[in-house]
Amino acid sequence: MKRLALLVLSLVGAAALHAEDPASFPVGGLTFKRPADWAWVPVTSSMRAAQLKVPGAKPDESGEIVFFHFGPQGGGGVQANVDRWVKQFPDGAETAKVEKQEIGGANVTLVTTEGTFNSGMPGGPTTPKANYALLGAIIEHKDGDVFIKMTGPAALVKASRQKFLDFLATAFPAK
């Protein structure tokens, strides 16, 4: 009976914690609306402004989206971040694609590549992850650029592209 009670309390507690996940969240003067199936993840580094988990077909096939904002004149600029992200895929330089778009009136640089992803913090130890992909966005903003980087299994990242672009657009209210 105690086990059943503990199980019920655990499930209720987990549901309550999940219910508190924000439906929208601010990063660098923008407010993003989180898709319901993208889980909120507490940030694991003081450099990260927010973090989400994109579910995959299996638990070990999920992707992550991390957000960075360093204020005006911070973060090294667009090209430095494009270069840093692509270098995390040493065999992905040939497949890297950089495209400029306008979303909600803002200049956005999209970055894609795939191959072996060297996961880890810059300058620290890395873990190679084969058959991964990157879909990144750098939003130029008056309060400082917002850097958004999705990484995960290549099939998941590619399948999530349109949803990612739609998600970016949620930060810009319709006029």
Backbone as JSON Lines, residues from 0, in Angstrom:
{"i":0,"aa":"M","n":[0.83,-1.19,0.0],"ca":[0.0,0.0,0.0],"c":[0.87,1.25,0.0]}
{"i":1,"aa":"K","n":[1.98,1.19,0.78],"ca":[2.88,2.34,0.82],"c":[3.48,2.6,-0.56]}
{"i":2,"aa":"R","n":[3.82,1.53,-1.28],"ca":[4.4,1.69,-2.62],"c":[3.42,2.38,-3.55]}
{"i":3,"aa":"L","n":[2.14,1.96,-3.49],"ca":[1.13,2.56,-4.34],"c":[0.97,4.05,-4.0]}
{"i":4,"aa":"A","n":[0.95,4.36,-2.73],"ca":[0.82,5.76,-2.32],"c":[2.02,6.58,-2.79]}
{"i":5,"aa":"L","n":[3.22,6.02,-2.68],"ca":[4.42,6.72,-3.15],"c":[4.39,6.9,-4.66]}
{"i":6,"aa":"L","n":[3.93,5.9,-5.38],"ca":[3.83,6.0,-6.83],"c":[2.85,7.11,-7.22]}
{"i":7,"aa":"V","n":[1.69,7.14,-6.57],"ca":[0.69,8.16,-6.87],"c":[1.25,9.55,-6.56]}
{"i":8,"aa":"L","n":[1.91,9.71,-5.41],"ca":[2.5,11.0,-5.06],"c":[3.58,11.41,-6.05]}
{"i":9,"aa":"S","n":[4.38,10.46,-6.5],"ca":[5.42,10.76,-7.49],"c":[4.81,11.24,-8.8]}
{"i":10,"aa":"L","n":[3.77,10.54,-9.25],"ca":[3.12,10.93,-10.5],"c":[2.45,12.3,-10.38]}
{"i":11,"aa":"V","n":[1.8,12.56,-9.27],"ca":[1.16,13.86,-9.06],"c":[2.23,14.95,-9.01]}
{"i":12,"aa":"G","n":[3.32,14.67,-8.32],"ca":[4.42,15.64,-8.23],"c":[5.04,15.92,-9.59]}
{"i":13,"aa":"A","n":[5.24,14.9,-10.39],"ca":[5.81,15.07,-11.73],"c":[4.85,15.88,-12.61]}
{"i":14,"aa":"A","n":[3.56,15.6,-12.51],"ca":[2.58,16.35,-13.29],"c":[2.55,17.81,-12.85]}
{"i":15,"aa":"A","n":[2.66,18.05,-11.56],"ca":[2.66,19.43,-11.06],"c":[3.9,20.17,-11.55]}
{"i":16,"aa":"L","n":[5.04,19.52,-11.52],"ca":[6.27,20.16,-12.01],"c":[6.15,20.47,-13.49]}
{"i":17,"aa":"H","n":[5.63,19.53,-14.27],"ca":[5.48,19.75,-15.7],"c":[4.48,20.88,-15.97]}
{"i":18,"aa":"A","n":[3.43,20.98,-15.16],"ca":[2.42,22.02,-15.34],"c":[3.02,23.41,-15.14]}
{"i":19,"aa":"E","n":[4.12,23.51,-14.4],"ca":[4.75,24.8,-14.14],"c":[5.72,25.2,-15.25]}
{"i":20,"aa":"D","n":[5.97,24.31,-16.2],"ca":[6.86,24.67,-17.3],"c":[6.25,25.86,-18.03]}
{"i":21,"aa":"P","n":[7.05,26.88,-18.32],"ca":[6.47,28.07,-18.95],"c":[6.01,27.81,-20.38]}
{"i":22,"aa":"A","n":[4.85,28.33,-20.71],"ca":[4.34,28.25,-22.07],"c":[5.06,29.25,-22.97]}
{"i":23,"aa":"S","n":[5.55,30.32,-22.36],"ca":[6.36,31.3,-23.08],"c":[7.47,31.76,-22.15]}
{"i":24,"aa":"F","n":[8.55,32.27,-22.74],"ca":[9.7,32.67,-21.94],"c":[10.49,33.73,-22.69]}
{"i":25,"aa":"P","n":[11.09,34.66,-21.93],"ca":[11.86,35.73,-22.56],"c":[13.33,35.37,-22.72]}
{"i":26,"aa":"V","n":[13.91,35.84,-23.82],"ca":[15.35,35.77,-24.04],"c":[15.74,37.05,-24.79]}
{"i":27,"aa":"G","n":[16.55,37.88,-24.17],"ca":[17.1,39.05,-24.84],"c":[16.11,40.0,-25.48]}
{"i":28,"aa":"G","n":[15.05,40.36,-24.79],"ca":[14.08,41.3,-25.34],"c":[13.03,40.67,-26.23]}
{"i":29,"aa":"L","n":[13.1,39.36,-26.44],"ca":[12.11,38.64,-27.23],"c":[11.4,37.64,-26.32]}
{"i":30,"aa":"T","n":[10.16,37.33,-26.62],"ca":[9.44,36.31,-25.87],"c":[8.99,35.22,-26.83]}
{"i":31,"aa":"F","n":[9.42,34.0,-26.54],"ca":[9.12,32.84,-27.38],"c":[7.99,32.03,-26.78]}
{"i":32,"aa":"K","n":[7.13,31.47,-27.63],"ca":[6.04,30.59,-27.19],"c":[6.48,29.14,-27.45]}
{"i":33,"aa":"R","n":[6.65,28.39,-26.39],"ca":[7.15,27.02,-26.46],"c":[6.08,26.06,-26.97]}
{"i":34,"aa":"P","n":[6.39,25.27,-28.01],"ca":[5.44,24.23,-28.42],"c":[5.21,23.26,-27.26]}
{"i":35,"aa":"A","n":[3.99,22.8,-27.1],"ca":[3.63,21.96,-25.95],"c":[4.47,20.69,-25.86]}
{"i":36,"aa":"D","n":[4.88,20.14,-27.0],"ca":[5.65,18.88,-26.94],"c":[7.16,19.1,-26.78]}
{"i":37,"aa":"W","n":[7.61,20.34,-26.76],"ca":[9.01,20.63,-26.48],"c":[9.13,20.91,-25.0]}
{"i":38,"aa":"A","n":[9.85,20.08,-24.3],"ca":[9.93,20.17,-22.84],"c":[10.87,21.27,-22.38]}
{"i":39,"aa":"W","n":[10.46,21.95,-21.34],"ca":[11.3,22.95,-20.69],"c":[12.37,22.21,-19.89]}
{"i":40,"aa":"V","n":[13.61,22.65,-19.98],"ca":[14.72,22.04,-19.25],"c":[15.41,23.12,-18.44]}
{"i":41,"aa":"P","n":[15.59,22.92,-17.14],"ca":[16.34,23.92,-16.38],"c":[17.74,24.08,-16.97]}
{"i":42,"aa":"V","n":[18.22,25.32,-17.06],"ca":[19.52,25.56,-17.69],"c":[20.63,24.91,-16.88]}
{"i":43,"aa":"T","n":[21.65,24.43,-17.62],"ca":[22.75,23.7,-17.0],"c":[24.04,24.51,-17.0]}
{"i":44,"aa":"S","n":[23.97,25.75,-17.47],"ca":[25.15,26.6,-17.53],"c":[24.72,28.04,-17.38]}
{"i":45,"aa":"S","n":[25.54,28.84,-16.72],"ca":[25.21,30.25,-16.55],"c":[25.24,31.0,-17.88]}
{"i":46,"aa":"M","n":[25.86,30.41,-18.9],"ca":[25.89,31.05,-20.22],"c":[24.56,30.88,-20.96]}
{"i":47,"aa":"R","n":[23.77,29.9,-20.58],"ca":[22.53,29.62,-21.29],"c":[21.39,30.46,-20.71]}
{"i":48,"aa":"A","n":[20.59,31.02,-21.61],"ca":[19.43,31.81,-21.19],"c":[18.19,30.93,-21.04]}
{"i":49,"aa":"A","n":[18.12,29.84,-21.8],"ca":[17.0,28.9,-21.73],"c":[17.43,27.63,-22.45]}
{"i":50,"aa":"Q","n":[16.64,26.57,-22.21],"ca":[16.96,25.28,-22.83],"c":[15.67,24.48,-22.97]}
{"i":51,"aa":"L","n":[15.52,23.82,-24.13],"ca":[14.36,22.97,-24.4],"c":[14.82,21.6,-24.87]}
{"i":52,"aa":"K","n":[13.96,20.62,-24.71],"ca":[14.22,19.27,-25.21],"c":[13.16,18.94,-26.26]}
{"i":53,"aa":"V","n":[13.62,18.47,-27.42],"ca":[12.73,18.08,-28.5],"c":[12.65,16.56,-28.48]}
{"i":54,"aa":"P","n":[11.45,16.0,-28.28],"ca":[11.35,14.54,-28.17],"c":[11.64,13.83,-29.48]}
{"i":55,"aa":"G","n":[12.35,12.72,-29.37],"ca":[12.62,11.87,-30.52],"c":[11.75,10.64,-30.45]}
{"i":56,"aa":"A","n":[11.94,9.73,-31.4],"ca":[11.17,8.48,-31.43],"c":[11.44,7.64,-30.2]}
{"i":57,"aa":"K","n":[12.68,7.72,-29.67],"ca":[13.08,7.02,-28.45],"c":[13.73,8.05,-27.53]}
{"i":58,"aa":"P","n":[13.74,7.79,-26.22],"ca":[14.31,8.76,-25.29],"c":[15.75,9.17,-25.61]}
{"i":59,"aa":"D","n":[16.56,8.24,-26.11],"ca":[17.95,8.59,-26.4],"c":[18.11,9.21,-27.78]}
{"i":60,"aa":"E","n":[17.0,9.5,-28.46],"ca":[17.04,10.13,-29.78],"c":[16.45,11.53,-29.75]}
{"i":61,"aa":"S","n":[16.44,12.16,-28.58],"ca":[15.89,13.51,-28.48],"c":[16.94,14.54,-28.89]}
{"i":62,"aa":"G","n":[16.48,15.74,-29.12],"ca":[17.35,16.84,-29.46],"c":[17.26,17.91,-28.39]}
{"i":63,"aa":"E","n":[18.16,18.88,-28.47],"ca":[18.1,19.98,-27.52],"c":[18.18,21.3,-28.26]}
{"i":64,"aa":"I","n":[17.54,22.29,-27.68],"ca":[17.61,23.66,-28.18],"c":[18.12,24.5,-27.03]}
{"i":65,"aa":"V","n":[19.21,25.22,-27.28],"ca":[19.76,26.1,-26.26],"c":[19.73,27.54,-26.77]}
{"i":66,"aa":"F","n":[19.53,28.45,-25.85],"ca":[19.41,29.88,-26.14],"c":[20.52,30.62,-25.4]}
{"i":67,"aa":"F","n":[21.15,31.55,-26.12],"ca":[22.2,32.37,-25.53],"c":[21.89,33.83,-25.82]}
{"i":68,"aa":"H","n":[22.16,34.68,-24.84],"ca":[22.04,36.12,-25.03],"c":[23.07,36.77,-24.12]}
{"i":69,"aa":"F","n":[23.91,37.62,-24.7],"ca":[24.99,38.23,-23.93],"c":[24.87,39.74,-23.87]}
{"i":70,"aa":"G","n":[23.73,40.28,-24.28],"ca":[23.52,41.72,-24.24],"c":[24.1,42.41,-25.47]}
{"i":71,"aa":"P","n":[23.93,43.74,-25.52],"ca":[24.46,44.5,-26.66],"c":[25.98,44.3,-26.78]}
{"i":72,"aa":"Q","n":[26.43,44.14,-27.99],"ca":[27.84,43.94,-28.3],"c":[28.42,42.67,-27.69]}
{"i":73,"aa":"G","n":[27.61,41.75,-27.25],"ca":[28.11,40.53,-26.63],"c":[27.93,39.33,-27.52]}
{"i":74,"aa":"G","n":[28.67,38.29,-27.23],"ca":[28.52,37.02,-27.92],"c":[29.39,36.82,-29.13]}
{"i":75,"aa":"G","n":[30.16,37.82,-29.52],"ca":[31.11,37.62,-30.61],"c":[30.59,37.89,-32.01]}
{"i":76,"aa":"G","n":[29.33,38.21,-32.16],"ca":[28.8,38.53,-33.47],"c":[28.33,37.32,-34.25]}
{"i":77,"aa":"V","n":[27.69,37.61,-35.37],"ca":[27.06,36.57,-36.18],"c":[28.09,35.6,-36.76]}
{"i":78,"aa":"Q","n":[29.07,36.11,-37.5],"ca":[30.0,35.22,-38.2],"c":[30.83,34.38,-37.24]}
{"i":79,"aa":"A","n":[31.25,34.95,-36.13],"ca":[32.04,34.18,-35.16],"c":[31.25,33.0,-34.62]}
{"i":80,"aa":"N","n":[29.96,33.2,-34.39],"ca":[29.13,32.1,-33.89],"c":[28.83,31.08,-34.96]}
{"i":81,"aa":"V","n":[28.61,31.53,-36.2],"ca":[28.43,30.58,-37.31],"c":[29.67,29.69,-37.39]}
{"i":82,"aa":"D","n":[30.84,30.3,-37.37],"ca":[32.09,29.54,-37.47],"c":[32.25,28.57,-36.3]}
{"i":83,"aa":"R","n":[31.93,29.01,-35.09],"ca":[32.06,28.16,-33.89],"c":[31.12,26.96,-33.98]}
{"i":84,"aa":"W","n":[29.89,27.21,-34.42],"ca":[28.91,26.12,-34.51],"c":[29.34,25.09,-35.56]}
{"i":85,"aa":"V","n":[29.78,25.58,-36.71],"ca":[30.18,24.65,-37.78],"c":[31.4,23.85,-37.35]}
{"i":86,"aa":"K","n":[32.32,24.45,-36.62],"ca":[33.52,23.74,-36.15],"c":[33.18,22.61,-35.19]}
{"i":87,"aa":"Q","n":[32.0,22.64,-34.58],"ca":[31.59,21.55,-33.71],"c":[31.24,20.29,-34.51]}
{"i":88,"aa":"F","n":[31.19,20.43,-35.83],"ca":[30.94,19.33,-36.76],"c":[32.15,19.23,-37.69]}
{"i":89,"aa":"P","n":[33.26,18.64,-37.23],"ca":[34.48,18.64,-38.04],"c":[34.32,18.03,-39.43]}
{"i":90,"aa":"D","n":[33.39,17.09,-39.59],"ca":[33.15,16.51,-40.92],"c":[31.94,17.13,-41.6]}
{"i":91,"aa":"G","n":[31.45,18.23,-41.06],"ca":[30.25,18.85,-41.6],"c":[30.49,20.17,-42.32]}
{"i":92,"aa":"A","n":[31.75,20.58,-42.46],"ca":[32.03,21.86,-43.1],"c":[31.51,21.89,-44.54]}
{"i":93,"aa":"E","n":[31.6,20.76,-45.24],"ca":[31.14,20.73,-46.63],"c":[29.62,20.84,-46.74]}
{"i":94,"aa":"T","n":[28.9,20.38,-45.73],"ca":[27.44,20.42,-45.8],"c":[26.86,21.66,-45.14]}
{"i":95,"aa":"A","n":[27.71,22.48,-44.53],"ca":[27.22,23.66,-43.83],"c":[26.55,24.63,-44.8]}
{"i":96,"aa":"K","n":[25.42,25.15,-44.37],"ca":[24.68,26.1,-45.18],"c":[24.29,27.27,-44.28]}
{"i":97,"aa":"V","n":[24.54,28.47,-44.78],"ca":[24.19,29.69,-44.05],"c":[23.25,30.49,-44.93]}
{"i":98,"aa":"E","n":[22.11,30.85,-44.39],"ca":[21.14,31.63,-45.16],"c":[20.57,32.75,-44.31]}
{"i":99,"aa":"K","n":[20.35,33.87,-44.94],"ca":[19.77,35.04,-44.27],"c":[18.29,35.08,-44.58]}
{"i":100,"aa":"Q","n":[17.5,35.37,-43.54],"ca":[16.05,35.52,-43.72],"c":[15.6,36.7,-42.89]}
{"i":101,"aa":"E","n":[14.4,37.14,-43.19],"ca":[13.76,38.13,-42.34],"c":[12.56,37.44,-41.7]}
{"i":102,"aa":"I","n":[12.51,37.48,-40.39],"ca":[11.39,36.9,-39.66],"c":[10.88,37.98,-38.72]}
{"i":103,"aa":"G","n":[9.61,38.32,-38.87],"ca":[9.01,39.33,-38.01],"c":[9.72,40.67,-38.05]}
{"i":104,"aa":"G","n":[10.33,40.99,-39.19],"ca":[11.03,42.26,-39.32],"c":[12.46,42.24,-38.82]}
{"i":105,"aa":"A","n":[12.92,41.12,-38.31],"ca":[14.29,41.0,-37.8],"c":[15.15,40.22,-38.78]}
{"i":106,"aa":"N","n":[16.42,40.59,-38.84],"ca":[17.38,39.82,-39.64],"c":[17.76,38.57,-38.86]}
{"i":107,"aa":"V","n":[17.63,37.43,-39.52],"ca":[17.92,36.14,-38.89],"c":[18.88,35.38,-39.8]}
{"i":108,"aa":"T","n":[19.95,34.88,-39.21],"ca":[20.89,34.03,-39.92],"c":[20.64,32.6,-39.5]}
{"i":109,"aa":"L","n":[20.31,31.74,-40.47],"ca":[20.08,30.33,-40.2],"c":[21.32,29.54,-40.59]}
{"i":110,"aa":"V","n":[21.68,28.58,-39.77],"ca":[22.86,27.76,-39.99],"c":[22.44,26.3,-39.91]}
{"i":111,"aa":"T","n":[22.82,25.5,-40.91],"ca":[22.56,24.06,-40.85],"c":[23.83,23.32,-41.25]}
{"i":112,"aa":"T","n":[24.02,22.19,-40.64],"ca":[25.07,21.25,-41.03],"c":[24.76,19.92,-40.39]}
{"i":113,"aa":"E","n":[25.51,18.9,-40.79],"ca":[25.33,17.58,-40.19],"c":[26.61,16.78,-40.29]}
{"i":114,"aa":"G","n":[26.66,15.73,-39.49],"ca":[27.84,14.87,-39.44],"c":[28.07,14.42,-38.01]}
{"i":115,"aa":"T","n":[29.33,14.37,-37.6],"ca":[29.66,14.02,-36.22],"c":[29.73,15.31,-35.4]}
{"i":116,"aa":"F","n":[28.91,15.39,-34.37],"ca":[28.82,16.56,-33.51],"c":[29.7,16.34,-32.29]}
{"i":117,"aa":"N","n":[30.63,17.25,-32.06],"ca":[31.45,17.21,-30.86],"c":[30.74,17.99,-29.77]}
{"i":118,"aa":"S","n":[29.94,17.29,-29.0],"ca":[29.13,17.89,-27.95],"c":[30.01,18.28,-26.77]}
{"i":119,"aa":"G","n":[29.75,19.43,-26.19],"ca":[30.49,19.88,-25.02],"c":[30.7,21.38,-25.07]}
{"i":120,"aa":"M","n":[31.16,21.91,-23.97],"ca":[31.42,23.35,-23.87],"c":[32.7,23.7,-24.61]}
{"i":121,"aa":"P","n":[32.75,24.89,-25.24],"ca":[33.96,25.3,-25.94],"c":[35.18,25.27,-25.0]}
{"i":122,"aa":"G","n":[36.25,24.67,-25.49],"ca":[37.48,24.59,-24.7],"c":[37.52,23.44,-23.71]}
{"i":123,"aa":"G","n":[36.4,22.74,-23.55],"ca":[36.34,21.62,-22.61],"c":[36.33,20.3,-23.34]}
{"i":124,"aa":"P","n":[36.16,19.22,-22.59],"ca":[36.1,17.9,-23.23],"c":[34.83,17.78,-24.09]}
{"i":125,"aa":"T","n":[34.94,17.0,-25.15],"ca":[33.8,16.81,-26.04],"c":[33.46,15.34,-26.16]}
{"i":126,"aa":"T","n":[32.21,15.08,-26.55],"ca":[31.74,13.73,-26.81],"c":[31.27,13.68,-28.25]}
{"i":127,"aa":"P","n":[31.93,12.88,-29.11],"ca":[31.49,12.79,-30.51],"c":[30.16,12.05,-30.62]}
{"i":128,"aa":"K","n":[29.22,12.63,-31.38],"ca":[27.92,12.02,-31.62],"c":[27.71,11.94,-33.13]}
{"i":129,"aa":"A","n":[27.75,10.71,-33.65],"ca":[27.63,10.49,-35.1],"c":[26.2,10.71,-35.58]}
{"i":130,"aa":"N","n":[26.08,11.1,-36.86],"ca":[24.79,11.27,-37.52],"c":[23.91,12.29,-36.8]}
{"i":131,"aa":"Y","n":[24.52,13.4,-36.42],"ca":[23.82,14.5,-35.78],"c":[23.68,15.65,-36.75]}
{"i":132,"aa":"A","n":[22.84,16.6,-36.4],"ca":[22.67,17.79,-37.23],"c":[22.5,19.02,-36.34]}
{"i":133,"aa":"L","n":[22.7,20.15,-36.95],"ca":[22.54,21.46,-36.3],"c":[21.56,22.27,-37.11]}
{"i":134,"aa":"L","n":[20.66,22.92,-36.43],"ca":[19.81,23.94,-37.02],"c":[19.89,25.12,-36.06]}
{"i":135,"aa":"G","n":[20.6,26.15,-36.46],"ca":[20.8,27.3,-35.58],"c":[20.21,28.56,-36.17]}
{"i":136,"aa":"A","n":[19.9,29.5,-35.29],"ca":[19.38,30.8,-35.7],"c":[20.04,31.87,-34.86]}
{"i":137,"aa":"I","n":[20.46,32.92,-35.53],"ca":[20.98,34.09,-34.84],"c":[20.06,35.24,-35.21]}
{"i":138,"aa":"I","n":[19.35,35.74,-34.2],"ca":[18.4,36.83,-34.41],"c":[19.08,38.12,-34.0]}
{"i":139,"aa":"E","n":[19.21,39.03,-34.95],"ca":[19.79,40.34,-34.65],"c":[18.73,41.18,-33.95]}
{"i":140,"aa":"H","n":[19.09,41.74,-32.79],"ca":[18.12,42.47,-31.98],"c":[18.81,43.65,-31.32]}
{"i":141,"aa":"K","n":[18.06,44.73,-31.14],"ca":[18.63,45.95,-30.55],"c":[19.16,45.74,-29.14]}
{"i":142,"aa":"D","n":[18.62,44.78,-28.42],"ca":[19.09,44.49,-27.06],"c":[20.22,43.47,-27.04]}
{"i":143,"aa":"G","n":[20.74,43.13,-28.22],"ca":[21.79,42.13,-28.34],"c":[21.27,40.92,-29.08]}
{"i":144,"aa":"D","n":[22.13,40.33,-29.88],"ca":[21.73,39.16,-30.67],"c":[21.28,38.01,-29.77]}
{"i":145,"aa":"V","n":[20.32,37.23,-30.26],"ca":[19.84,36.04,-29.59],"c":[20.3,34.85,-30.42]}
{"i":146,"aa":"F","n":[21.02,33.93,-29.79],"ca":[21.59,32.76,-30.45],"c":[20.8,31.53,-30.02]}
{"i":147,"aa":"I","n":[20.28,30.79,-31.01],"ca":[19.44,29.63,-30.74],"c":[20.02,28.46,-31.52]}
{"i":148,"aa":"K","n":[20.36,27.39,-30.82],"ca":[21.03,26.27,-31.48],"c":[20.32,24.96,-31.14]}
{"i":149,"aa":"M","n":[19.78,24.31,-32.18],"ca":[19.16,23.0,-32.02],"c":[20.14,21.95,-32.53]}
{"i":150,"aa":"T","n":[20.43,20.95,-31.72],"ca":[21.25,19.81,-32.13],"c":[20.54,18.53,-31.73]}
{"i":151,"aa":"G","n":[20.78,17.49,-32.52],"ca":[20.19,16.19,-32.22],"c":[20.4,15.26,-33.39]}
{"i":152,"aa":"P","n":[19.84,14.07,-33.31],"ca":[19.93,13.14,-34.42],"c":[19.48,13.83,-35.72]}
{"i":153,"aa":"A","n":[20.22,13.59,-36.79],"ca":[19.97,14.3,-38.05],"c":[18.52,14.18,-38.52]}
{"i":154,"aa":"A","n":[17.93,13.0,-38.43],"ca":[16.55,12.82,-38.89],"c":[15.58,13.7,-38.09]}
{"i":155,"aa":"L","n":[15.78,13.8,-36.79],"ca":[14.91,14.61,-35.94],"c":[15.07,16.09,-36.26]}
{"i":156,"aa":"V","n":[16.31,16.55,-36.37],"ca":[16.54,17.97,-36.64],"c":[15.95,18.36,-38.0]}
{"i":157,"aa":"K","n":[16.17,17.54,-39.01],"ca":[15.62,17.84,-40.33],"c":[14.09,17.85,-40.3]}
{"i":158,"aa":"A","n":[13.49,16.9,-39.62],"ca":[12.03,16.83,-39.53],"c":[11.44,17.99,-38.74]}
{"i":159,"aa":"S","n":[12.25,18.62,-37.89],"ca":[11.77,19.7,-37.03],"c":[11.98,21.08,-37.62]}
{"i":160,"aa":"R","n":[12.55,21.17,-38.81],"ca":[12.91,22.47,-39.39],"c":[11.73,23.46,-39.45]}
{"i":161,"aa":"Q","n":[10.62,23.05,-40.04],"ca":[9.5,23.99,-40.18],"c":[8.95,24.4,-38.81]}
{"i":162,"aa":"K","n":[8.85,23.45,-37.91],"ca":[8.36,23.77,-36.57],"c":[9.31,24.75,-35.87]}
{"i":163,"aa":"F","n":[10.61,24.58,-36.07],"ca":[11.62,25.48,-35.51],"c":[11.43,26.89,-36.08]}
{"i":164,"aa":"L","n":[11.24,27.0,-37.4],"ca":[11.03,28.31,-38.02],"c":[9.73,28.95,-37.53]}
{"i":165,"aa":"D","n":[8.67,28.16,-37.41],"ca":[7.41,28.67,-36.87],"c":[7.6,29.14,-35.43]}
{"i":166,"aa":"F","n":[8.39,28.39,-34.67],"ca":[8.69,28.75,-33.29],"c":[9.41,30.09,-33.23]}
{"i":167,"aa":"L","n":[10.4,30.3,-34.09],"ca":[11.12,31.58,-34.12],"c":[10.15,32.74,-34.33]}
{"i":168,"aa":"A","n":[9.18,32.53,-35.2],"ca":[8.22,33.58,-35.53],"c":[7.34,33.96,-34.34]}
{"i":169,"aa":"T","n":[7.22,33.07,-33.34],"ca":[6.36,33.4,-32.18],"c":[6.93,34.55,-31.36]}
{"i":170,"aa":"A","n":[8.22,34.85,-31.54],"ca":[8.84,35.93,-30.76],"c":[8.5,37.3,-31.33]}
{"i":171,"aa":"F","n":[7.84,37.32,-32.48],"ca":[7.5,38.58,-33.13],"c":[6.0,38.7,-33.28]}
{"i":172,"aa":"P","n":[5.37,39.56,-32.47],"ca":[3.91,39.67,-32.55],"c":[3.45,40.11,-33.93]}
{"i":173,"aa":"A","n":[2.31,39.58,-34.36],"ca":[1.73,39.99,-35.65],"c":[1.35,41.45,-35.57]}
{"i":174,"aa":"K","n":[1.54,42.13,-36.68],"ca":[1.24,43.59,-36.71],"c":[-0.09,43.84,-37.34]}
